[in-house]
Amino acid sequence: MKTQIIDGWPKGNRIKILITDTDAAQVNAIRRTILADVPKMAISKVRFELGQTQDQKGEYFESVNALPDEVIAHRLAMIPIPTYLDEFVFPEDDPANEGLPEDQWGSPASQIIYHCSIRGPSSENKEETKTVIAGDLNVLGETKLQISESHQDIPLTILLHGQYLEFYAYATLGRGRDHAKWAPASAISYHRREVAVLNNKKKAKILFDLDLGVSQADFGKDGRIDNIDMVEKMRKAMAQVSQGTGRDADFNNAISMEKVDREFVFSFDTDGSLSPEVVFNQACEVLSTRFVLLNEELDAVLA
Protein backbone atom coordinates (compact mmCIF):
# COMPACT_ATOMS: atom_id res chain seq x y z
CA MET A 1 0.00 0.00 0.00
CA LYS A 2 1.23 3.48 -0.92
CA THR A 3 -0.28 6.80 0.14
CA GLN A 4 -0.01 10.34 -1.13
CA ILE A 5 -1.79 13.53 -0.04
CA ILE A 6 -3.53 14.96 -3.10
CA ASP A 7 -2.16 18.30 -4.30
CA GLY A 8 -3.87 21.25 -2.64
CA TRP A 9 -4.88 19.29 0.44
CA PRO A 10 -5.41 19.34 3.37
CA LYS A 11 -7.77 22.29 3.41
CA GLY A 12 -8.24 23.20 7.04
CA ASN A 13 -9.47 20.07 8.80
CA ARG A 14 -10.39 18.25 5.59
CA ILE A 15 -8.03 16.02 3.64
CA LYS A 16 -7.97 13.85 0.52
CA ILE A 17 -5.45 11.04 0.17
CA LEU A 18 -4.67 8.83 -2.81
CA ILE A 19 -4.10 5.23 -1.70
CA THR A 20 -2.62 2.89 -4.31
CA ASP A 21 -1.57 -0.77 -4.56
CA THR A 22 -4.42 -1.80 -2.27
CA ASP A 23 -7.99 -3.06 -2.19
CA ALA A 24 -11.28 -1.96 -0.65
CA ALA A 25 -10.86 -4.18 2.41
CA GLN A 26 -7.62 -2.51 3.43
CA VAL A 27 -8.97 1.00 2.83
CA ASN A 28 -12.09 0.19 4.84
CA ALA A 29 -9.87 -1.05 7.68
CA ILE A 30 -8.29 2.41 7.83
CA ARG A 31 -11.74 4.02 7.86
CA ARG A 32 -12.93 1.86 10.74
CA THR A 33 -9.70 2.40 12.67
CA ILE A 34 -10.03 6.19 12.42
CA LEU A 35 -13.56 5.99 13.78
CA ALA A 36 -12.89 3.51 16.57
CA ASP A 37 -9.23 3.41 17.57
CA VAL A 38 -7.45 6.73 17.01
CA PRO A 39 -7.45 8.42 20.46
CA LYS A 40 -8.22 12.05 21.21
CA MET A 41 -9.04 14.25 24.17
CA ALA A 42 -12.66 14.93 25.14
CA ILE A 43 -14.43 16.21 28.23
CA SER A 44 -15.61 13.11 30.09
CA LYS A 45 -16.59 14.52 33.49
CA VAL A 46 -18.13 17.81 34.65
CA ARG A 47 -18.54 19.11 38.20
CA PHE A 48 -21.17 21.83 38.52
CA GLU A 49 -20.99 24.35 41.35
CA LEU A 50 -24.42 24.95 42.88
CA GLY A 51 -25.85 27.69 45.06
CA GLN A 52 -25.78 31.48 44.99
CA THR A 53 -23.12 34.08 44.29
CA GLN A 54 -22.92 37.88 44.52
CA ASP A 55 -21.41 40.46 42.26
CA GLN A 56 -19.52 43.52 43.50
CA LYS A 57 -22.76 45.47 43.84
CA GLY A 58 -24.31 42.83 46.07
CA GLU A 59 -26.73 41.46 43.48
CA TYR A 60 -27.42 37.74 43.87
CA PHE A 61 -27.15 35.18 41.07
CA GLU A 62 -28.42 31.60 41.34
CA SER A 63 -27.10 28.45 39.64
CA VAL A 64 -30.18 27.76 37.55
CA ASN A 65 -30.45 28.03 33.78
CA ALA A 66 -32.56 26.99 30.82
CA LEU A 67 -30.85 23.66 30.18
CA PRO A 68 -30.37 20.70 32.55
CA ASP A 69 -26.82 20.02 33.67
CA GLU A 70 -26.83 16.74 31.71
CA VAL A 71 -27.49 18.58 28.43
CA ILE A 72 -24.71 21.09 29.11
CA ALA A 73 -22.35 18.21 29.96
CA HIS A 74 -23.22 16.52 26.66
CA ARG A 75 -22.49 19.72 24.73
CA LEU A 76 -19.19 20.10 26.56
CA ALA A 77 -18.25 16.55 25.59
CA MET A 78 -18.58 17.42 21.90
CA ILE A 79 -16.28 20.47 22.01
CA PRO A 80 -13.00 19.69 20.19
CA ILE A 81 -10.19 19.63 22.75
CA PRO A 82 -6.60 20.30 21.56
CA THR A 83 -4.88 16.91 21.66
CA TYR A 84 -1.16 16.21 22.04
CA LEU A 85 -0.83 12.45 21.96
CA ASP A 86 2.83 12.44 22.95
CA GLU A 87 2.15 14.43 26.15
CA PHE A 88 -0.77 12.53 27.71
CA VAL A 89 -1.61 8.94 28.64
CA PHE A 90 -4.90 7.14 29.14
CA PRO A 91 -6.26 7.44 32.70
CA GLU A 92 -5.93 3.69 33.22
CA ASP A 93 -2.25 3.85 32.20
CA ASP A 94 -1.38 6.80 34.45
CA PRO A 95 0.95 5.66 37.27
CA ALA A 96 -0.52 8.38 39.49
CA ASN A 97 -3.90 6.61 39.34
CA GLU A 98 -2.59 3.23 40.40
CA GLY A 99 -4.40 1.87 43.45
CA LEU A 100 -7.00 4.65 43.44
CA PRO A 101 -10.73 4.19 42.79
CA GLU A 102 -11.76 5.43 39.37
CA ASP A 103 -13.68 8.42 40.74
CA GLN A 104 -10.40 9.73 42.19
CA TRP A 105 -8.34 9.40 39.02
CA GLY A 106 -6.75 12.52 37.65
CA SER A 107 -3.27 13.96 37.22
CA PRO A 108 -1.63 16.38 34.75
CA ALA A 109 -0.33 13.36 32.84
CA SER A 110 -3.79 12.09 31.94
CA GLN A 111 -6.19 14.98 32.43
CA ILE A 112 -6.89 18.56 31.33
CA ILE A 113 -9.06 20.73 33.58
CA TYR A 114 -11.20 23.61 32.31
CA HIS A 115 -13.05 26.11 34.50
CA CYS A 116 -16.00 28.27 33.59
CA SER A 117 -17.68 30.88 35.78
CA ILE A 118 -20.06 33.28 34.10
CA ARG A 119 -23.10 35.30 35.13
CA GLY A 120 -26.20 36.29 33.22
CA PRO A 121 -27.11 39.94 32.71
CA SER A 122 -27.44 42.02 35.87
CA SER A 123 -30.67 43.84 36.71
CA GLU A 124 -29.12 47.06 35.37
CA ASN A 125 -28.20 45.50 32.04
CA LYS A 126 -30.54 46.15 29.12
CA GLU A 127 -29.67 42.81 27.52
CA GLU A 128 -32.09 40.01 28.38
CA THR A 129 -29.75 37.06 27.91
CA LYS A 130 -26.10 36.05 27.97
CA THR A 131 -24.92 33.22 25.70
CA VAL A 132 -22.31 30.94 27.22
CA ILE A 133 -19.84 29.76 24.59
CA ALA A 134 -16.91 27.36 24.45
CA GLY A 135 -14.56 30.34 24.60
CA ASP A 136 -15.72 30.97 28.17
CA LEU A 137 -13.83 27.86 29.28
CA ASN A 138 -10.42 28.64 30.75
CA VAL A 139 -7.79 25.92 30.87
CA LEU A 140 -5.99 25.35 34.15
CA GLY A 141 -2.66 24.66 32.51
CA GLU A 142 -0.68 25.49 29.40
CA THR A 143 -2.29 28.05 27.11
CA LYS A 144 -1.84 25.77 24.08
CA LEU A 145 -4.58 23.59 25.61
CA GLN A 146 -7.09 26.46 25.47
CA ILE A 147 -10.10 25.83 23.20
CA SER A 148 -8.96 26.86 19.71
CA GLU A 149 -10.15 30.16 18.32
CA SER A 150 -12.09 28.47 15.51
CA HIS A 151 -14.23 26.61 18.07
CA GLN A 152 -14.71 29.29 20.70
CA ASP A 153 -18.09 30.43 19.37
CA ILE A 154 -19.77 27.04 19.93
CA PRO A 155 -22.85 27.85 22.09
CA LEU A 156 -23.47 25.93 25.32
CA THR A 157 -26.48 27.56 26.95
CA ILE A 158 -28.20 30.89 27.65
CA LEU A 159 -28.33 32.68 31.01
CA LEU A 160 -31.11 35.06 32.01
CA HIS A 161 -31.18 37.81 34.64
CA GLY A 162 -30.07 36.55 38.03
CA GLN A 163 -28.60 33.27 36.72
CA TYR A 164 -25.02 32.03 36.75
CA LEU A 165 -23.13 28.97 35.60
CA GLU A 166 -19.94 27.59 37.10
CA PHE A 167 -18.31 24.23 36.52
CA TYR A 168 -15.05 22.33 36.23
CA ALA A 169 -14.71 20.14 33.14
CA TYR A 170 -12.20 17.29 32.94
CA ALA A 171 -10.87 16.09 29.57
CA THR A 172 -9.19 12.71 29.14
CA LEU A 173 -7.96 10.51 26.31
CA GLY A 174 -10.38 8.00 24.87
CA ARG A 175 -11.33 6.10 21.72
CA GLY A 176 -14.35 6.36 19.47
CA ARG A 177 -15.30 2.75 20.12
CA ASP A 178 -16.13 3.76 23.70
CA HIS A 179 -18.04 6.96 22.90
CA ALA A 180 -18.61 9.21 19.89
CA LYS A 181 -17.08 12.17 21.74
CA TRP A 182 -13.68 10.49 21.32
CA ALA A 183 -14.03 9.96 17.55
CA PRO A 184 -11.52 12.35 15.92
CA ALA A 185 -13.07 12.46 12.45
CA SER A 186 -16.33 12.23 10.53
CA ALA A 187 -17.55 12.05 6.93
CA ILE A 188 -14.94 9.35 6.28
CA SER A 189 -15.40 8.04 2.75
CA TYR A 190 -13.50 6.43 -0.08
CA HIS A 191 -14.11 5.51 -3.70
CA ARG A 192 -12.23 4.02 -6.60
CA ARG A 193 -10.15 6.57 -8.41
CA GLU A 194 -11.49 7.53 -11.82
CA VAL A 195 -10.18 9.34 -14.90
CA ALA A 196 -12.34 11.25 -17.37
CA VAL A 197 -11.98 10.23 -21.03
CA LEU A 198 -13.11 12.41 -23.93
CA ASN A 199 -14.71 10.07 -26.49
CA ASN A 200 -16.41 12.53 -28.81
CA LYS A 201 -15.43 16.21 -28.93
CA LYS A 202 -18.44 17.28 -31.01
CA LYS A 203 -21.06 15.73 -28.75
CA ALA A 204 -19.19 16.78 -25.58
CA LYS A 205 -19.74 20.39 -26.68
CA ILE A 206 -23.28 20.01 -25.30
CA LEU A 207 -21.76 19.87 -21.81
CA PHE A 208 -19.10 22.51 -22.41
CA ASP A 209 -21.69 25.01 -23.66
CA LEU A 210 -23.52 24.85 -20.32
CA ASP A 211 -20.75 27.02 -18.84
CA LEU A 212 -20.21 24.80 -15.77
CA GLY A 213 -16.50 25.51 -15.46
CA VAL A 214 -15.37 22.55 -17.58
CA SER A 215 -14.10 22.66 -21.13
CA GLN A 216 -12.28 20.68 -23.77
CA ALA A 217 -9.06 22.44 -22.73
CA ASP A 218 -9.17 20.53 -19.42
CA PHE A 219 -8.38 17.32 -21.30
CA GLY A 220 -4.76 16.65 -22.13
CA LYS A 221 -3.37 15.73 -25.52
CA ASP A 222 -4.38 12.16 -24.85
CA GLY A 223 -7.98 13.19 -24.19
CA ARG A 224 -7.89 12.32 -20.50
CA ILE A 225 -8.19 14.10 -17.17
CA ASP A 226 -6.15 12.52 -14.38
CA ASN A 227 -6.26 15.32 -11.81
CA ILE A 228 -8.46 14.01 -8.99
CA ASP A 229 -10.13 17.33 -8.11
CA MET A 230 -10.78 18.09 -11.77
CA VAL A 231 -12.26 14.62 -12.31
CA GLU A 232 -14.65 15.26 -9.43
CA LYS A 233 -15.63 18.61 -10.95
CA MET A 234 -16.24 16.88 -14.29
CA ARG A 235 -18.38 14.19 -12.66
CA LYS A 236 -20.59 16.83 -11.02
CA ALA A 237 -20.94 18.71 -14.30
CA MET A 238 -21.96 15.51 -16.14
CA ALA A 239 -25.04 15.27 -13.94
CA GLN A 240 -26.47 17.95 -16.25
CA VAL A 241 -26.31 15.61 -19.26
CA SER A 242 -27.30 12.39 -17.48
CA GLN A 243 -30.47 10.38 -17.95
CA GLY A 244 -33.59 12.42 -17.29
CA THR A 245 -32.10 15.78 -18.27
CA GLY A 246 -33.23 15.54 -21.90
CA ARG A 247 -29.63 15.96 -23.04
CA ASP A 248 -28.41 12.39 -22.51
CA ALA A 249 -29.38 11.10 -25.97
CA ASP A 250 -27.45 13.86 -27.77
CA PHE A 251 -24.52 13.61 -25.35
CA ASN A 252 -24.40 9.84 -25.87
CA ASN A 253 -21.49 9.06 -23.52
CA ALA A 254 -19.25 11.67 -25.15
CA ILE A 255 -17.23 11.67 -21.93
CA SER A 256 -16.83 8.53 -19.85
CA MET A 257 -15.47 7.91 -16.38
CA GLU A 258 -13.05 4.98 -16.15
CA LYS A 259 -12.08 3.39 -12.84
CA VAL A 260 -8.40 2.87 -12.02
CA ASP A 261 -7.55 -0.55 -10.66
CA ARG A 262 -6.26 -0.75 -7.04
CA GLU A 263 -6.39 3.01 -6.48
CA PHE A 264 -8.74 4.77 -4.04
CA VAL A 265 -9.47 8.37 -3.07
CA PHE A 266 -9.85 8.56 0.71
CA SER A 267 -11.24 11.66 2.43
CA PHE A 268 -12.44 12.77 5.85
CA ASP A 269 -12.94 15.76 8.16
CA THR A 270 -11.44 16.03 11.63
CA ASP A 271 -13.16 17.91 14.43
CA GLY A 272 -10.04 20.03 14.95
CA SER A 273 -8.65 18.15 17.95
CA LEU A 274 -5.97 16.61 15.75
CA SER A 275 -4.67 17.53 12.31
CA PRO A 276 -5.84 15.30 9.42
CA GLU A 277 -2.29 14.05 8.82
CA VAL A 278 -1.89 12.97 12.45
CA VAL A 279 -5.25 11.16 12.40
CA PHE A 280 -4.36 9.19 9.27
CA ASN A 281 -0.85 8.33 10.45
CA GLN A 282 -2.18 7.22 13.83
CA ALA A 283 -4.69 4.92 12.14
CA CYS A 284 -1.96 3.33 10.03
CA GLU A 285 0.23 2.91 13.12
CA VAL A 286 -2.59 1.24 15.06
CA LEU A 287 -3.24 -1.16 12.18
CA SER A 288 0.45 -1.94 11.79
CA THR A 289 0.80 -2.74 15.50
CA ARG A 290 -2.32 -4.88 15.42
CA PHE A 291 -1.06 -7.01 12.53
CA VAL A 292 2.37 -7.42 14.12
CA LEU A 293 0.72 -8.76 17.27
CA LEU A 294 -1.51 -11.02 15.19
CA ASN A 295 1.51 -12.45 13.37
CA GLU A 296 3.26 -13.09 16.66
CA GLU A 297 0.22 -14.91 18.03
CA LEU A 298 -0.07 -17.03 14.87
CA ASP A 299 3.64 -17.89 15.01
CA ALA A 300 3.24 -18.97 18.63
CA VAL A 301 0.23 -21.16 17.83
CA LEU A 302 1.79 -22.75 14.75
CA ALA A 303 5.25 -23.27 16.27
C-alpha positions as CSV (number, residue, x, y, z in Angstrom):
1,M,0.0,0.0,0.0
2,K,1.2,3.5,-0.9
3,T,-0.3,6.8,0.1
4,Q,0.0,10.3,-1.1
5,I,-1.8,13.5,0.0
6,I,-3.5,15.0,-3.1
7,D,-2.2,18.3,-4.3
8,G,-3.9,21.2,-2.6
9,W,-4.9,19.3,0.4
10,P,-5.4,19.3,3.4
11,K,-7.8,22.3,3.4
12,G,-8.2,23.2,7.0
13,N,-9.5,20.1,8.8
14,R,-10.4,18.2,5.6
15,I,-8.0,16.0,3.6
16,K,-8.0,13.9,0.5
17,I,-5.5,11.0,0.2
18,L,-4.7,8.8,-2.8
19,I,-4.1,5.2,-1.7
20,T,-2.6,2.9,-4.3
21,D,-1.6,-0.8,-4.6
22,T,-4.4,-1.8,-2.3
23,D,-8.0,-3.1,-2.2
24,A,-11.3,-2.0,-0.6
25,A,-10.9,-4.2,2.4
26,Q,-7.6,-2.5,3.4
27,V,-9.0,1.0,2.8
28,N,-12.1,0.2,4.8
29,A,-9.9,-1.1,7.7
30,I,-8.3,2.4,7.8
31,R,-11.7,4.0,7.9
32,R,-12.9,1.9,10.7
33,T,-9.7,2.4,12.7
34,I,-10.0,6.2,12.4
35,L,-13.6,6.0,13.8
36,A,-12.9,3.5,16.6
37,D,-9.2,3.4,17.6
38,V,-7.5,6.7,17.0
39,P,-7.5,8.4,20.5
40,K,-8.2,12.0,21.2
41,M,-9.0,14.2,24.2
42,A,-12.7,14.9,25.1
43,I,-14.4,16.2,28.2
44,S,-15.6,13.1,30.1
45,K,-16.6,14.5,33.5
46,V,-18.1,17.8,34.6
47,R,-18.5,19.1,38.2
48,F,-21.2,21.8,38.5
49,E,-21.0,24.4,41.4
50,L,-24.4,25.0,42.9
51,G,-25.8,27.7,45.1
52,Q,-25.8,31.5,45.0
53,T,-23.1,34.1,44.3
54,Q,-22.9,37.9,44.5
55,D,-21.4,40.5,42.3
56,Q,-19.5,43.5,43.5
57,K,-22.8,45.5,43.8
58,G,-24.3,42.8,46.1
59,E,-26.7,41.5,43.5
60,Y,-27.4,37.7,43.9
61,F,-27.1,35.2,41.1
62,E,-28.4,31.6,41.3
63,S,-27.1,28.5,39.6
64,V,-30.2,27.8,37.5
65,N,-30.4,28.0,33.8
66,A,-32.6,27.0,30.8
67,L,-30.8,23.7,30.2
68,P,-30.4,20.7,32.5
69,D,-26.8,20.0,33.7
70,E,-26.8,16.7,31.7
71,V,-27.5,18.6,28.4
72,I,-24.7,21.1,29.1
73,A,-22.3,18.2,30.0
74,H,-23.2,16.5,26.7
75,R,-22.5,19.7,24.7
76,L,-19.2,20.1,26.6
77,A,-18.3,16.6,25.6
78,M,-18.6,17.4,21.9
79,I,-16.3,20.5,22.0
80,P,-13.0,19.7,20.2
81,I,-10.2,19.6,22.7
82,P,-6.6,20.3,21.6
83,T,-4.9,16.9,21.7
84,Y,-1.2,16.2,22.0
85,L,-0.8,12.4,22.0
86,D,2.8,12.4,23.0
87,E,2.2,14.4,26.2
88,F,-0.8,12.5,27.7
89,V,-1.6,8.9,28.6
90,F,-4.9,7.1,29.1
91,P,-6.3,7.4,32.7
92,E,-5.9,3.7,33.2
93,D,-2.2,3.9,32.2
94,D,-1.4,6.8,34.4
95,P,1.0,5.7,37.3
96,A,-0.5,8.4,39.5
97,N,-3.9,6.6,39.3
98,E,-2.6,3.2,40.4
99,G,-4.4,1.9,43.5
100,L,-7.0,4.6,43.4
101,P,-10.7,4.2,42.8
102,E,-11.8,5.4,39.4
103,D,-13.7,8.4,40.7
104,Q,-10.4,9.7,42.2
105,W,-8.3,9.4,39.0
106,G,-6.7,12.5,37.6
107,S,-3.3,14.0,37.2
108,P,-1.6,16.4,34.7
109,A,-0.3,13.4,32.8
110,S,-3.8,12.1,31.9
111,Q,-6.2,15.0,32.4
112,I,-6.9,18.6,31.3
113,I,-9.1,20.7,33.6
114,Y,-11.2,23.6,32.3
115,H,-13.0,26.1,34.5
116,C,-16.0,28.3,33.6
117,S,-17.7,30.9,35.8
118,I,-20.1,33.3,34.1
119,R,-23.1,35.3,35.1
120,G,-26.2,36.3,33.2
121,P,-27.1,39.9,32.7
122,S,-27.4,42.0,35.9
123,S,-30.7,43.8,36.7
124,E,-29.1,47.1,35.4
125,N,-28.2,45.5,32.0
126,K,-30.5,46.1,29.1
127,E,-29.7,42.8,27.5
128,E,-32.1,40.0,28.4
129,T,-29.7,37.1,27.9
130,K,-26.1,36.1,28.0
131,T,-24.9,33.2,25.7
132,V,-22.3,30.9,27.2
133,I,-19.8,29.8,24.6
134,A,-16.9,27.4,24.5
135,G,-14.6,30.3,24.6
136,D,-15.7,31.0,28.2
137,L,-13.8,27.9,29.3
138,N,-10.4,28.6,30.8
139,V,-7.8,25.9,30.9
140,L,-6.0,25.3,34.1
141,G,-2.7,24.7,32.5
142,E,-0.7,25.5,29.4
143,T,-2.3,28.1,27.1
144,K,-1.8,25.8,24.1
145,L,-4.6,23.6,25.6
146,Q,-7.1,26.5,25.5
147,I,-10.1,25.8,23.2
148,S,-9.0,26.9,19.7
149,E,-10.1,30.2,18.3
150,S,-12.1,28.5,15.5
151,H,-14.2,26.6,18.1
152,Q,-14.7,29.3,20.7
153,D,-18.1,30.4,19.4
154,I,-19.8,27.0,19.9
155,P,-22.8,27.8,22.1
156,L,-23.5,25.9,25.3
157,T,-26.5,27.6,27.0
158,I,-28.2,30.9,27.7
159,L,-28.3,32.7,31.0
160,L,-31.1,35.1,32.0
161,H,-31.2,37.8,34.6
162,G,-30.1,36.5,38.0
163,Q,-28.6,33.3,36.7
164,Y,-25.0,32.0,36.7
165,L,-23.1,29.0,35.6
166,E,-19.9,27.6,37.1
167,F,-18.3,24.2,36.5
168,Y,-15.1,22.3,36.2
169,A,-14.7,20.1,33.1
170,Y,-12.2,17.3,32.9
171,A,-10.9,16.1,29.6
172,T,-9.2,12.7,29.1
173,L,-8.0,10.5,26.3
174,G,-10.4,8.0,24.9
175,R,-11.3,6.1,21.7
176,G,-14.3,6.4,19.5
177,R,-15.3,2.7,20.1
178,D,-16.1,3.8,23.7
179,H,-18.0,7.0,22.9
180,A,-18.6,9.2,19.9
181,K,-17.1,12.2,21.7
182,W,-13.7,10.5,21.3
183,A,-14.0,10.0,17.6
184,P,-11.5,12.3,15.9
185,A,-13.1,12.5,12.4
186,S,-16.3,12.2,10.5
187,A,-17.5,12.0,6.9
188,I,-14.9,9.4,6.3
189,S,-15.4,8.0,2.8
190,Y,-13.5,6.4,-0.1
191,H,-14.1,5.5,-3.7
192,R,-12.2,4.0,-6.6
193,R,-10.1,6.6,-8.4
194,E,-11.5,7.5,-11.8
195,V,-10.2,9.3,-14.9
196,A,-12.3,11.2,-17.4
197,V,-12.0,10.2,-21.0
198,L,-13.1,12.4,-23.9
199,N,-14.7,10.1,-26.5
200,N,-16.4,12.5,-28.8
201,K,-15.4,16.2,-28.9
202,K,-18.4,17.3,-31.0
203,K,-21.1,15.7,-28.8
204,A,-19.2,16.8,-25.6
205,K,-19.7,20.4,-26.7
206,I,-23.3,20.0,-25.3
207,L,-21.8,19.9,-21.8
208,F,-19.1,22.5,-22.4
209,D,-21.7,25.0,-23.7
210,L,-23.5,24.9,-20.3
211,D,-20.7,27.0,-18.8
212,L,-20.2,24.8,-15.8
213,G,-16.5,25.5,-15.5
214,V,-15.4,22.6,-17.6
215,S,-14.1,22.7,-21.1
216,Q,-12.3,20.7,-23.8
217,A,-9.1,22.4,-22.7
218,D,-9.2,20.5,-19.4
219,F,-8.4,17.3,-21.3
220,G,-4.8,16.7,-22.1
221,K,-3.4,15.7,-25.5
222,D,-4.4,12.2,-24.8
223,G,-8.0,13.2,-24.2
224,R,-7.9,12.3,-20.5
225,I,-8.2,14.1,-17.2
226,D,-6.1,12.5,-14.4
227,N,-6.3,15.3,-11.8
228,I,-8.5,14.0,-9.0
229,D,-10.1,17.3,-8.1
230,M,-10.8,18.1,-11.8
231,V,-12.3,14.6,-12.3
232,E,-14.7,15.3,-9.4
233,K,-15.6,18.6,-11.0
234,M,-16.2,16.9,-14.3
235,R,-18.4,14.2,-12.7
236,K,-20.6,16.8,-11.0
237,A,-20.9,18.7,-14.3
238,M,-22.0,15.5,-16.1
239,A,-25.0,15.3,-13.9
240,Q,-26.5,18.0,-16.3
241,V,-26.3,15.6,-19.3
242,S,-27.3,12.4,-17.5
243,Q,-30.5,10.4,-17.9
244,G,-33.6,12.4,-17.3
245,T,-32.1,15.8,-18.3
246,G,-33.2,15.5,-21.9
247,R,-29.6,16.0,-23.0
248,D,-28.4,12.4,-22.5
249,A,-29.4,11.1,-26.0
250,D,-27.4,13.9,-27.8
251,F,-24.5,13.6,-25.3
252,N,-24.4,9.8,-25.9
253,N,-21.5,9.1,-23.5
254,A,-19.2,11.7,-25.2
255,I,-17.2,11.7,-21.9
256,S,-16.8,8.5,-19.9
257,M,-15.5,7.9,-16.4
258,E,-13.0,5.0,-16.1
259,K,-12.1,3.4,-12.8
260,V,-8.4,2.9,-12.0
261,D,-7.5,-0.5,-10.7
262,R,-6.3,-0.8,-7.0
263,E,-6.4,3.0,-6.5
264,F,-8.7,4.8,-4.0
265,V,-9.5,8.4,-3.1
266,F,-9.8,8.6,0.7
267,S,-11.2,11.7,2.4
268,F,-12.4,12.8,5.9
269,D,-12.9,15.8,8.2
270,T,-11.4,16.0,11.6
271,D,-13.2,17.9,14.4
272,G,-10.0,20.0,14.9
273,S,-8.6,18.2,18.0
274,L,-6.0,16.6,15.8
275,S,-4.7,17.5,12.3
276,P,-5.8,15.3,9.4
277,E,-2.3,14.1,8.8
278,V,-1.9,13.0,12.4
279,V,-5.2,11.2,12.4
280,F,-4.4,9.2,9.3
281,N,-0.8,8.3,10.5
282,Q,-2.2,7.2,13.8
283,A,-4.7,4.9,12.1
284,C,-2.0,3.3,10.0
285,E,0.2,2.9,13.1
286,V,-2.6,1.2,15.1
287,L,-3.2,-1.2,12.2
288,S,0.5,-1.9,11.8
289,T,0.8,-2.7,15.5
290,R,-2.3,-4.9,15.4
291,F,-1.1,-7.0,12.5
292,V,2.4,-7.4,14.1
293,L,0.7,-8.8,17.3
294,L,-1.5,-11.0,15.2
295,N,1.5,-12.5,13.4
296,E,3.3,-13.1,16.7
297,E,0.2,-14.9,18.0
298,L,-0.1,-17.0,14.9
299,D,3.6,-17.9,15.0
300,A,3.2,-19.0,18.6
301,V,0.2,-21.2,17.8
302,L,1.8,-22.7,14.8
303,A,5.3,-23.3,16.3
